[in-house]
Amino acid sequence: MATAAQNRIEEDVWIPTCCGQCYCMCGIKVRRQNGIVTEIEGNPDAPTGRGSICPKGLASPHLLYDPYRVNYPLKRTNPEKGLGVDPKFVRISWEEALDTIVQKLNECRDRDPRGAFFQATTTQASEIRFGVIGFMKGFGTPNYWVSGGGLHCGNGAHFMNGIMHVAWSIIPDFAHCNYALNFGCSKGHGAGHVDVQNATKAADARARGFKNVVFDPFQSAQASKAHEWVPIKVGTDGAMALGLVNSLLNEHGIYDAEYLMYKTNAPYLIRPDDGRYVRDDVTGNPIVWDLEDNCPRVHNDSAVARVEYEDEAHEVALTGTFKVNGMDCNPAFVLLKEHVKKYTPEYVEKITSVPAAAVSRIAKEFGEAAEIGSTVTIQTEKGPKKIPSRPVATHFFRGAQGHTNSGWTCLSIDMVNHMVGAADTWG
Ligand code: SF4
């Protein structure tokens, strides 16, 4: 039984820090009494989590005080390995552990520093990886791998997000989005990057009328919270996305011509002989057709290029046939419209099991919710700036991309956004 002296609280402090139980690194406050962690809660002043934490974070003191926690170095003494073989670990001092590692690293560096390979995991706190990278640079090896390859992580998703959005990961702009399509993706539902914060934002969005449609083969966390769960055959998300693109373009005639003209390669003219871009002889840049001066121009010619939304520029062709270098050329958008024509709602139903009527309806709902043509004015350090408002989003992650043709699947899903101009803008 504890004595009165032992029960006396001589220290009682709350320490602001980060939870280290996963890479989200939610801001937390830890209560320490007499040197013991007694309580954890979310830190409302922290941008990650905004005061909320998940059950795993909340339970982390149990890990700290787990009687089986490994608190000191162990050395394997049995060289024989195999199932059921006792590794005969023995406790060693930190000095011996560090000396052993330093000796091995020195031997490696003498042979060739590139022989050192560092392996990290995505499920550790992010800042640890920066320390590892700094050490690697100093050591002289470029060989480093953050595990998570394969289905575990976002092979196609990160790749495509990087190309299309210069981002590791994408989520809807929950503060302004009104309609989102999740493809095998739990963001906003207690998983993924900055998960607690996204879950809070998604909950706030729902309260103000945001609608979430979830394509998922099973009733996942996000499907169970969805306004509409659309069961889909495993690995067919790409076909579903192309079906939505077809319905938008060829069935409902919904697309953001302004966005496609100035922000994508949809107007680039295509050679009929090899299907590649028609390019300028001098710069090698792709060519578009200037509808105002009725002539070909390099795509980034100031007459036809718009950087900011309010910049003035001539319209360029998205449809039609134009004679360039003696060839009859179409804008890429014409080829895209033709290419996706085979993804009729009925064809998509056969592949995905999603009813044809649902494919067509969801495309229409998405296209209408995009509010094509609408704008908002935001404040920037250079003053007010008008930008498009497109309060819709498709997003994808492991479920959609953990299959063959992962990159193409992600590109197809992302293309639904681009058809209505809903990329990297308000909404
Ligand atoms: S999501 Fe949970 S486990 Fe991950 S950092 Fe936040 S509180 Fe910790």
Residues whose N, C-alpha, C, O or C-beta is under 5 A from the ligand:
A	BS01	SF4	C19 Q21 C22 C24 M25 C26 I53 C54 K56 G57 V196
